Amino acid sequence: MNRSFTIDEARTRAHELLEGLAVAISHEHGVMVIEAAAAYLVETMKILRDDEVFSFKYFNFMGGADYLDHLEAVYLLRSMLHPVMVEIRVRLDRDAPVVPSVTSLWEGANWHEREAYDLFGITFEGHPDPRRILSRPDMDVFPCLKDARPHRKTRAEWKWTALDAPKRLPGEPPRRERS
């Protein structure tokens, strides 16, 4: 591994390579974060994978995230040459979340994308097998969306009346008084 490759050098290199393609490049907790536009996702990923310095050839993870006003497709890539990881985030429209598939670059993305479709409703254009992977095929909701079950009670509405109070040791202060 090339341990001399730092997160700041990675950001500088990413700015050079992805000029005009990336929306923003930053870092959080030692991970380089690239916000990419959906239209340029495959091109961005191909550059990151094929670059000699970056060599992000290991597809680690892909998942979805639900925010109040948008959805995100989140990708995590690693390299075997250096310790810097990269997270690619693609902001998607909440009503029509569509992003190109990266299975042409990494076959291992197949099941990750199917899971993101199944749980968040993100559609992957060009995916070879866009079926649900965890839920029934006839389900009409995507279970990880925050508005999938509007009738679900919030934690504040839960009632614990059927449970006994927790037992405390003699002299132990109530839980609310402990740190």
Secondary structure, 3 states (H helix, E strand, C coil): CCCCCCHHHHHHHHHHHCCCCEEEEEEECCEEEEEECHHHHHHHHHHHHHCCCCCCCEEEEEEEEECCCEEEEEEEEECCCCCCEEEEEEEEECCCCEEECCCCCCCCHHHHHHHHHHHHCCEEECCCCCCCCCCCCCCCCCCCCCCCCCCCCCHHHCCCCCCCCCCCCCCCCCHHHCC
